[in-house]
Amino acid sequence: MPDYDFCITGAGCAGLSLLVRILSTPPLQKKKILLVDSHTKKDNDRTWCFWEKGEGYFENLVHRRWSSLQFHDGHQSRLLDTAPYIYKMIRGIDFYTYCFRFIQQFDNVVHLHGKVESLHSDAACTCAVIDGRKITAGRIFNSIPSPAPAAGRHWLLLQHFRGWVIRSLRPVFTPQQGTIMDFRTTQQYGTSFFYVLPHSPTEALVECTFFTDSLLPDMTYTHLLTRYISKVLRITDYVILEREEGVIPMSTATYPHSQHRIHHIGAAAGLTKPSTGYTFKNIQRDCAAIVRSLANNNEPSRKHTSPRFRLYDRIMLNVLVTKKLSGQHLFSSLFTHTHPADLLAFLDETSTPSQDWRIIRSLPKAPFLRAMLGELFQPGPGYIPVRPSRDPLPTHTVCSEE
Ligand SMILES: Cc1cc2nc3c(=O)[nH]c(=O)nc-3n(C[C@H](O)[C@H](O)[C@H](O)COP(=O)(O)OP(=O)(O)OC[C@H]3O[C@@H](n4cnc5c(N)ncnc54)[C@H](O)[C@@H]3O)c2cc1C
């Protein structure tokens, strides 16, 4: 008998979303489960934004909602009505606190603070080594990304950002109105924009974001944030209440969902949308599907991104990485020439072929046609060559034997 029915490695967005759903599902809620993370998750280390129609699974945790979003490309501005979608924000700390409180009610769950060093699964045994100690489990749900480079040829851009929650002395923000992209900033480092998500007339998260192949010195982010707040938002007297920073790899690499009885979840399963970096909603959809199949005693069933949306992502990244078109020009075409509901459905991978066609029509023809032909017929020169993952496995890489 394994020590646990399930072991969940990583208590971040995916690990906790899955565990809360498992514990809320009667046929599964008595399973013996180990949750392990090397971090205590007591900080507000990130905020998750996403859009959806109506209410979502973690609706009670939504911190702010916006029903209209501004887009500025430097020459023109557009106010987008997001209906039927609502743009929402969940603060990491609220999510962690809620999930840990919920989990505490179940004495069949062990929450361990420890470092996962390796995972292993074969016909005989599925196990994790945590701080040098081996535990066995019926299944492992792993959200710890492998540090080994992804195999195969793919595009990779880094989405890196720094943000401040600021409080202005004067009321300057319209709370119902966010700014999803503001290109009124230098493009000298590559695709670069700001977003502004107001919490009240005096408070907002202001974040500068880049889609480039390398990070920038600390000073640059600080300089650009300070400049944007004073010159574009015209706020002179403010205090910084919170800081956020992060890097999200935007990659068209494919990741295995399962290796024997190790099932990857979250960003480790490649659930980050390559062309936008949004991941939260994909994680929720995936966790819901896993729990549904487990409750029916089936192997975890996962939805793979359809070939159509994979191709769109590859074309978008091809255009951005090879600079066939600047990010400013690309997003300006998308945000100023399309209906917001079509665009949000398209980016959410729920659009119909006719919505897709309306989006495609809005884009400059030549660069996208060249990128599409490259993706369909010449998977070669334009691709970033990446070593196949034959590297020695670093300490917490997942290995499996079929
Ligand atoms: C700052 C930031 C902001 C983001 N904002 C958005 C957003 O607005 N919208 C959106 O859709 N996506 C966003 N993302 C992307 C994505 O949604 C998040 O990264 C999300 O947290 C991914 O969930 P996850 O469970 O896969 O990974 P994580 O939430 O990162 O969880 C992985 C967990 O594994 C633990 N861990 C790592 N190594 C080990 C080890 N060896 N042993 C034990 N534990 C380990 C970590 O401590 C962590 O708790 C953001 C990402 C960042 C970094």
The ligand as an SDF file (V2000), in Angstrom:
LIG
                    3D

 53 58  0  0  0  0  0  0  0  0999 V2000
    4.0150   37.4450  -10.4310 C   0  0  0  0  0  0  0  0  0  0  0  0
    3.1370   36.6190  -11.3360 C   0  0  0  0  0  0  0  0  0  0  0  0
    1.9100   37.1320  -11.7380 C   0  0  0  0  0  0  0  0  0  0  0  0
    1.0750   36.3580  -12.5710 C   0  0  0  0  0  0  0  0  0  0  0  0
   -0.1100   36.8920  -12.9650 N   0  0  0  0  0  0  0  0  0  0  0  0
   -0.9410   36.1460  -13.7220 C   0  0  0  0  0  0  0  0  0  0  0  0
   -2.2140   36.6550  -14.1020 C   0  0  0  0  0  0  0  0  0  0  0  0
   -2.5490   37.8020  -13.8000 O   0  0  0  0  0  0  0  0  0  0  0  0
   -3.0590   35.8600  -14.8090 N   0  0  0  0  0  0  0  0  0  0  0  0
   -2.7170   34.5890  -15.1710 C   0  0  0  0  0  0  0  0  0  0  0  0
   -3.5370   33.9010  -15.7940 O   0  0  0  0  0  0  0  0  0  0  0  0
   -1.4930   34.1030  -14.8830 N   0  0  0  0  0  0  0  0  0  0  0  0
   -0.6020   34.8390  -14.1620 C   0  0  0  0  0  0  0  0  0  0  0  0
    0.6220   34.3240  -13.8310 N   0  0  0  0  0  0  0  0  0  0  0  0
    0.9980   33.0170  -14.3760 C   0  0  0  0  0  0  0  0  0  0  0  0
    0.4350   31.8160  -13.5890 C   0  0  0  0  0  0  0  0  0  0  0  0
   -0.9620   31.9250  -13.4200 O   0  0  0  0  0  0  0  0  0  0  0  0
    1.0410   31.7060  -12.2190 C   0  0  0  0  0  0  0  0  0  0  0  0
    2.4260   31.5320  -12.3310 O   0  0  0  0  0  0  0  0  0  0  0  0
    0.4560   30.5480  -11.4050 C   0  0  0  0  0  0  0  0  0  0  0  0
    0.8310   30.7630  -10.0830 O   0  0  0  0  0  0  0  0  0  0  0  0
    0.9380   29.1840  -11.9020 C   0  0  0  0  0  0  0  0  0  0  0  0
    0.4570   28.2020  -11.0070 O   0  0  0  0  0  0  0  0  0  0  0  0
    1.2940   26.8950  -10.6930 P   0  0  0  0  0  0  0  0  0  0  0  0
    0.6210   26.1810   -9.6090 O   0  0  0  0  0  0  0  0  0  0  0  0
    1.6000   26.1960  -11.9570 O   0  0  0  0  0  0  0  0  0  0  0  0
    2.7110   27.4420  -10.1620 O   0  0  0  0  0  0  0  0  0  0  0  0
    2.9670   28.1850   -8.7830 P   0  0  0  0  0  0  0  0  0  0  0  0
    1.7860   28.9440   -8.3720 O   0  0  0  0  0  0  0  0  0  0  0  0
    4.2530   28.9250   -9.0050 O   0  0  0  0  0  0  0  0  0  0  0  0
    3.1840   26.9900   -7.7590 O   0  0  0  0  0  0  0  0  0  0  0  0
    4.3150   26.1540   -7.7840 C   0  0  0  0  0  0  0  0  0  0  0  0
    4.6730   25.8580   -6.3300 C   0  0  0  0  0  0  0  0  0  0  0  0
    5.7520   24.9400   -6.2980 O   0  0  0  0  0  0  0  0  0  0  0  0
    6.5820   25.2720   -5.1940 C   0  0  0  0  0  0  0  0  0  0  0  0
    7.9070   24.6800   -5.4350 N   0  0  0  0  0  0  0  0  0  0  0  0
    8.7780   24.9890   -6.4240 C   0  0  0  0  0  0  0  0  0  0  0  0
    9.8580   24.1770   -6.3420 N   0  0  0  0  0  0  0  0  0  0  0  0
    9.6470   23.3460   -5.3020 C   0  0  0  0  0  0  0  0  0  0  0  0
   10.3950   22.2610   -4.7330 C   0  0  0  0  0  0  0  0  0  0  0  0
   11.5400   21.8420   -5.2620 N   0  0  0  0  0  0  0  0  0  0  0  0
    9.8950   21.6300   -3.6280 N   0  0  0  0  0  0  0  0  0  0  0  0
    8.6810   21.9940   -3.0900 C   0  0  0  0  0  0  0  0  0  0  0  0
    7.9260   23.0090   -3.6020 N   0  0  0  0  0  0  0  0  0  0  0  0
    8.4140   23.6700   -4.7010 C   0  0  0  0  0  0  0  0  0  0  0  0
    6.5910   26.7810   -5.1840 C   0  0  0  0  0  0  0  0  0  0  0  0
    6.9220   27.2840   -3.8810 O   0  0  0  0  0  0  0  0  0  0  0  0
    5.1320   27.0830   -5.5650 C   0  0  0  0  0  0  0  0  0  0  0  0
    4.3220   27.2760   -4.4280 O   0  0  0  0  0  0  0  0  0  0  0  0
    1.4930   35.0670  -13.0170 C   0  0  0  0  0  0  0  0  0  0  0  0
    2.7480   34.5940  -12.6350 C   0  0  0  0  0  0  0  0  0  0  0  0
    3.5550   35.3670  -11.8130 C   0  0  0  0  0  0  0  0  0  0  0  0
    4.9230   34.8060  -11.4540 C   0  0  0  0  0  0  0  0  0  0  0  0
  1  2  1  0
  2  3  1  0
  2 52  2  0
  3  4  2  0
  4  5  1  0
  4 50  1  0
  5  6  2  0
  6  7  1  0
  6 13  1  0
  7  8  2  0
  7  9  1  0
  9 10  1  0
 10 11  2  0
 10 12  1  0
 12 13  2  0
 13 14  1  0
 14 15  1  0
 14 50  1  0
 15 16  1  0
 16 17  1  0
 16 18  1  0
 18 19  1  0
 18 20  1  0
 20 21  1  0
 20 22  1  0
 22 23  1  0
 23 24  1  0
 24 25  2  0
 24 26  1  0
 24 27  1  0
 27 28  1  0
 28 29  2  0
 28 30  1  0
 28 31  1  0
 31 32  1  0
 32 33  1  0
 33 34  1  0
 33 48  1  0
 34 35  1  0
 35 36  1  0
 35 46  1  0
 36 37  1  0
 36 45  1  0
 37 38  2  0
 38 39  1  0
 39 40  1  0
 39 45  2  0
 40 41  1  0
 40 42  2  0
 42 43  1  0
 43 44  2  0
 44 45  1  0
 46 47  1  0
 46 48  1  0
 48 49  1  0
 50 51  2  0
 51 52  1  0
 52 53  1  0
M  END
$$$$
